[in-house]
């Protein structure tokens, strides 16, 4: 199964079912269940705070969100150009560290 790298707090919003569309610069033909990898990259603190507010995430801070690990799965069920449609998010009980090096978009973690 492939993993999709996503920065926080977007990865958290996907797992909470708040973010159902992932915007990318190109379409994908990949469909089905995929891993969500919370990448190590960060936005400026002001941007993170604004995104957390937009997603309604108030029970944790962006600093508390996991990074550099696989946090769950989601079904990539459709794509319309640069909009990738997601459903059925499932959070892992235990975070998984990928064995292979993460890439900016897709990668095989194991």
GROMACS elastic network, one bead per residue, 0.5 to 0.9 nm:
[ bonds ]
;  ai    aj funct       b0    kb
    1    33     6  0.74777   500
    1    34     6  0.60686   500
    1    35     6  0.71218   500
    1   107     6  0.89930   500
    1   108     6  0.66794   500
    1   109     6  0.80727   500
    1   110     6  0.85078   500
    2    33     6  0.83818   500
    2    34     6  0.55222   500
    2    35     6  0.61513   500
    2    36     6  0.88553   500
    2   106     6  0.64856   500
    2   107     6  0.57090   500
    2   109     6  0.69437   500
    2   110     6  0.89506   500
    3    34     6  0.56614   500
    3    36     6  0.56900   500
    3    37     6  0.60930   500
    3    70     6  0.79220   500
    3    73     6  0.86346   500
    3   102     6  0.84638   500
    3   105     6  0.80394   500
    3   106     6  0.56225   500
    3   107     6  0.53632   500
    3   108     6  0.60143   500
    3   109     6  0.64972   500
    4    34     6  0.70454   500
    4    35     6  0.61845   500
    4    36     6  0.53166   500
    4    37     6  0.57611   500
    4    38     6  0.85490   500
    4   102     6  0.89668   500
    4   103     6  0.84597   500
    4   104     6  0.81324   500
    4   105     6  0.55051   500
    4   107     6  0.67762   500
    5    11     6  0.85537   500
    5    35     6  0.86582   500
    5    36     6  0.64208   500
    5    38     6  0.61091   500
    5    39     6  0.56143   500
    5    70     6  0.89375   500
    5   102     6  0.73873   500
    5   103     6  0.69718   500
    5   104     6  0.59732   500
    5   105     6  0.51730   500
    5   106     6  0.65351   500
    5   107     6  0.80055   500
    6     9     6  0.85399   500
    6    10     6  0.65267   500
    6    11     6  0.56362   500
    6    36     6  0.69635   500
    6    37     6  0.60302   500
    6    38     6  0.53260   500
    6    39     6  0.55920   500
    6    40     6  0.89561   500
    6    41     6  0.87112   500
    6   104     6  0.82936   500
    6   105     6  0.77507   500
    7    10     6  0.58216   500
    7    11     6  0.61296   500
    7    12     6  0.88959   500
    7    37     6  0.81971   500
    7    38     6  0.55678   500
    7    39     6  0.50555   500
    7    40     6  0.70547   500
    7    41     6  0.60954   500
    7    42     6  0.66702   500
    7    43     6  0.81785   500
    7    67     6  0.80744   500
    8    11     6  0.52383   500
    8    12     6  0.63612   500
    8    13     6  0.83095   500
    8    38     6  0.62007   500
    8    39     6  0.71742   500
    8    40     6  0.83755   500
    8    41     6  0.80453   500
    8    42     6  0.71540   500
    8    43     6  0.83437   500
    8    48     6  0.79805   500
    8    62     6  0.72058   500
    8    65     6  0.70549   500
    8    66     6  0.79998   500
    8    67     6  0.74377   500
    9    12     6  0.52254   500
    9    13     6  0.62605   500
    9    14     6  0.87571   500
    9    38     6  0.86048   500
    9    48     6  0.69562   500
    9    51     6  0.69063   500
    9    52     6  0.64497   500
    9    55     6  0.84241   500
    9    57     6  0.87029   500
    9    62     6  0.64373   500
    9    65     6  0.74246   500
   10    13     6  0.50240   500
   10    14     6  0.62207   500
   10    15     6  0.87339   500
   10    19     6  0.72799   500
   10    22     6  0.87946   500
   10    38     6  0.85213   500
   10    51     6  0.80537   500
   10    52     6  0.86691   500
   10    55     6  0.84969   500
   11    14     6  0.51595   500
   11    15     6  0.63839   500
   11    16     6  0.87577   500
   11    19     6  0.85084   500
   11    36     6  0.68318   500
   11    37     6  0.74820   500
   11    38     6  0.58824   500
   11    39     6  0.86518   500
   11    71     6  0.79974   500
   12    15     6  0.51403   500
   12    16     6  0.62415   500
   12    17     6  0.86975   500
   12    18     6  0.87248   500
   12    19     6  0.86792   500
   12    38     6  0.82254   500
   12    57     6  0.86134   500
   12    65     6  0.75476   500
   12    66     6  0.88221   500
   12    71     6  0.84316   500
   13    16     6  0.50838   500
   13    17     6  0.62688   500
   13    18     6  0.51674   500
   13    19     6  0.52389   500
   13    20     6  0.85523   500
   13    52     6  0.85394   500
   13    55     6  0.63622   500
   13    56     6  0.87268   500
   13    57     6  0.77849   500
   14    17     6  0.51040   500
   14    18     6  0.58823   500
   14    20     6  0.64064   500
   14    21     6  0.84827   500
   14    22     6  0.87110   500
   14    36     6  0.86470   500
   14    74     6  0.80092   500
   14    86     6  0.79865   500
   14    87     6  0.86000   500
   14    89     6  0.67568   500
   15    18     6  0.76324   500
   15    19     6  0.80034   500
   15    36     6  0.85226   500
   15    71     6  0.81987   500
   15    72     6  0.70581   500
   15    73     6  0.78544   500
   15    74     6  0.76818   500
   15    88     6  0.86289   500
   15    89     6  0.51266   500
   15    90     6  0.62672   500
   15    91     6  0.60630   500
   16    19     6  0.76285   500
   16    89     6  0.72276   500
   16    90     6  0.85281   500
   16    91     6  0.84239   500
   17    20     6  0.64373   500
   17    86     6  0.87910   500
   17    87     6  0.74696   500
   17    88     6  0.77137   500
   17    89     6  0.63767   500
   18    55     6  0.66013   500
   18    56     6  0.85145   500
   19    22     6  0.74235   500
   19    55     6  0.77452   500
   19    86     6  0.80147   500
   20    84     6  0.83261   500
   20    85     6  0.59681   500
   20    87     6  0.63777   500
   21    83     6  0.61307   500
   21    84     6  0.54439   500
   21    86     6  0.58268   500
   21    87     6  0.88381   500
   22    82     6  0.81610   500
   22    83     6  0.58718   500
   22    85     6  0.65122   500
   22    86     6  0.73475   500
   23    26     6  0.86297   500
   23    82     6  0.55981   500
   23    84     6  0.61877   500
   23    85     6  0.88965   500
   24    27     6  0.71645   500
   24    81     6  0.86372   500
   24    82     6  0.50723   500
   24    83     6  0.65536   500
   24    84     6  0.74235   500
   25    81     6  0.85011   500
   25    82     6  0.56036   500
   25    83     6  0.87159   500
   26    81     6  0.65445   500
   26    82     6  0.51230   500
   26    83     6  0.84745   500
   27    79     6  0.64617   500
   27    80     6  0.69612   500
   27    82     6  0.50188   500
   27    83     6  0.72442   500
   27    84     6  0.74465   500
   28    31     6  0.82207   500
   28    78     6  0.88638   500
   28    79     6  0.66574   500
   28    80     6  0.88591   500
   28    81     6  0.80305   500
   28    82     6  0.82166   500
   28    84     6  0.77449   500
   29    78     6  0.85033   500
   29    79     6  0.75739   500
   30    76     6  0.74076   500
   30    77     6  0.85960   500
   30    78     6  0.86266   500
   30    79     6  0.87787   500
   31    34     6  0.81993   500
   31    75     6  0.73243   500
   31    76     6  0.51455   500
   31    77     6  0.55068   500
   31    78     6  0.68489   500
   31    79     6  0.86301   500
   32    74     6  0.81187   500
   32    75     6  0.50886   500
   32    76     6  0.52200   500
   32    77     6  0.59923   500
   32    78     6  0.89555   500
   33    73     6  0.65186   500
   33    74     6  0.55541   500
   33    76     6  0.62021   500
   33    77     6  0.83252   500
   33    88     6  0.89530   500
   34    72     6  0.85460   500
   34    73     6  0.54740   500
   34    74     6  0.56309   500
   34    75     6  0.61664   500
   34    76     6  0.69471   500
   35    70     6  0.65744   500
   35    71     6  0.76023   500
   35    72     6  0.58383   500
   35    74     6  0.65913   500
   35    75     6  0.88508   500
   35   109     6  0.87794   500
   36    69     6  0.85867   500
   36    70     6  0.57015   500
   36    71     6  0.58824   500
   36    72     6  0.54196   500
   36    73     6  0.54688   500
   36    74     6  0.70286   500
   37    67     6  0.79903   500
   37    68     6  0.70194   500
   37    69     6  0.56695   500
   37    71     6  0.60250   500
   37    72     6  0.76135   500
   37    73     6  0.88490   500
   37    98     6  0.86753   500
   37   102     6  0.82460   500
   38    41     6  0.86459   500
   38    65     6  0.87370   500
   38    66     6  0.67174   500
   38    68     6  0.56359   500
   38    69     6  0.56831   500
   38    70     6  0.61819   500
   38    71     6  0.65298   500
   39    42     6  0.82049   500
   39    66     6  0.87085   500
   39    67     6  0.54482   500
   39    68     6  0.50125   500
   39    69     6  0.71316   500
   39    70     6  0.86842   500
   39   102     6  0.79540   500
   39   104     6  0.83796   500
   40    66     6  0.87991   500
   40    67     6  0.51407   500
   40    68     6  0.50405   500
   40    69     6  0.85270   500
   41    67     6  0.81849   500
   41    68     6  0.87346   500
   42    45     6  0.82664   500
   42    48     6  0.80638   500
   43    46     6  0.80862   500
   43    47     6  0.60892   500
   43    48     6  0.59382   500
   44    47     6  0.53656   500
   44    48     6  0.63431   500
   44    49     6  0.87801   500
   45    48     6  0.50943   500
   45    49     6  0.61741   500
   45    50     6  0.86455   500
   45    62     6  0.86786   500
   46    49     6  0.51773   500
   46    50     6  0.62570   500
   46    51     6  0.87109   500
   47    50     6  0.50666   500
   47    51     6  0.61276   500
   47    52     6  0.85608   500
   48    51     6  0.51238   500
   48    52     6  0.61040   500
   48    53     6  0.86286   500
   48    62     6  0.66436   500
   49    52     6  0.51749   500
   49    53     6  0.63608   500
   49    54     6  0.87768   500
   49    61     6  0.82167   500
   49    62     6  0.72683   500
   50    53     6  0.51511   500
   50    54     6  0.62521   500
   50    55     6  0.87369   500
   51    55     6  0.61689   500
   51    56     6  0.84621   500
   51    57     6  0.86704   500
   52    55     6  0.52297   500
   52    56     6  0.60793   500
   52    57     6  0.52098   500
   52    58     6  0.72014   500
   52    61     6  0.79749   500
   52    62     6  0.71732   500
   53    57     6  0.61884   500
   53    58     6  0.72589   500
   54    57     6  0.78674   500
   55    58     6  0.87912   500
   57    60     6  0.68552   500
   57    61     6  0.80565   500
   57    62     6  0.89058   500
   58    61     6  0.71322   500
   60    63     6  0.81786   500
   60    64     6  0.62851   500
   60    65     6  0.74915   500
   61    64     6  0.53038   500
   61    65     6  0.69993   500
   62    65     6  0.53694   500
   62    66     6  0.87893   500
   63    66     6  0.81720   500
   66    69     6  0.68990   500
   66    70     6  0.88995   500
   66    71     6  0.76802   500
   66    95     6  0.83869   500
   67    70     6  0.83431   500
   67    71     6  0.86288   500
   68    97     6  0.71458   500
   68    98     6  0.83224   500
   68   102     6  0.83698   500
   69    95     6  0.61805   500
   69    96     6  0.55260   500
   69    98     6  0.65976   500
   70    73     6  0.83492   500
   70    92     6  0.80881   500
   70    95     6  0.58736   500
   70    97     6  0.62076   500
   70    98     6  0.68906   500
   70   109     6  0.86590   500
   71    90     6  0.86845   500
   71    91     6  0.60505   500
   71    92     6  0.56985   500
   71    93     6  0.85646   500
   71    94     6  0.79648   500
   71    95     6  0.54392   500
   71    96     6  0.68728   500
   72    89     6  0.72361   500
   72    90     6  0.54417   500
   72    93     6  0.85376   500
   72    95     6  0.78400   500
   72    96     6  0.87182   500
   73    88     6  0.80997   500
   73    89     6  0.57315   500
   73    90     6  0.52327   500
   73    91     6  0.65852   500
   73    92     6  0.77409   500
   74    86     6  0.64111   500
   74    87     6  0.59990   500
   74    88     6  0.55364   500
   74    90     6  0.62775   500
   74    91     6  0.88009   500
   75    85     6  0.82918   500
   75    86     6  0.55237   500
   75    87     6  0.52189   500
   75    88     6  0.58786   500
   75    89     6  0.69599   500
   76    79     6  0.80037   500
   76    84     6  0.69115   500
   76    85     6  0.58374   500
   76    87     6  0.67352   500
   76    88     6  0.89626   500
   77    84     6  0.79269   500
   77    85     6  0.59129   500
   77    86     6  0.60696   500
   77    87     6  0.71166   500
   78    83     6  0.84692   500
   78    84     6  0.60996   500
   78    85     6  0.51385   500
   78    86     6  0.74900   500
   79    82     6  0.71673   500
   79    83     6  0.56748   500
   79    85     6  0.58607   500
   80    83     6  0.52259   500
   80    84     6  0.65515   500
   80    85     6  0.80694   500
   81    84     6  0.77368   500
   86    89     6  0.78229   500
   91    94     6  0.86624   500
   91    95     6  0.88054   500
   92    95     6  0.60290   500
   92    96     6  0.80975   500
   97   100     6  0.89562   500
   97   109     6  0.83295   500
   98   101     6  0.70726   500
   98   102     6  0.74115   500
   98   108     6  0.84498   500
   98   110     6  0.62313   500
   99   102     6  0.88288   500
   99   108     6  0.89321   500
   99   109     6  0.57153   500
   99   110     6  0.53380   500
  100   107     6  0.81605   500
  100   108     6  0.69592   500
  100   109     6  0.50026   500
  100   110     6  0.59722   500
  101   107     6  0.79332   500
  101   108     6  0.85257   500
  101   109     6  0.71581   500
  102   105     6  0.83859   500
  102   106     6  0.80446   500
  102   107     6  0.61226   500
  102   108     6  0.80095   500
  102   109     6  0.70379   500
  103   106     6  0.61635   500
  103   107     6  0.56814   500
  103   108     6  0.89309   500
  104   107     6  0.81495   500
